[in-house]
Amino acid sequence: MSKKIILGLVLVSAFAACQRQQPADVYVPTAPAAPMVNPVTTEPVYSGKFG
């Protein structure tokens, strides 16, 4: 009896291992994203002895 249970568990685990895996969810944006714009900064102004 125990051999039948072990054989059944082995067959079920082998069947489960051979199943195709579901593809991962893929994110598809529906609206266009904002363009990549760098913030506008001014150059630093050095004043003094070490500038």
Beta strands, then each sheet from edge to edge (+ up, - down):
end
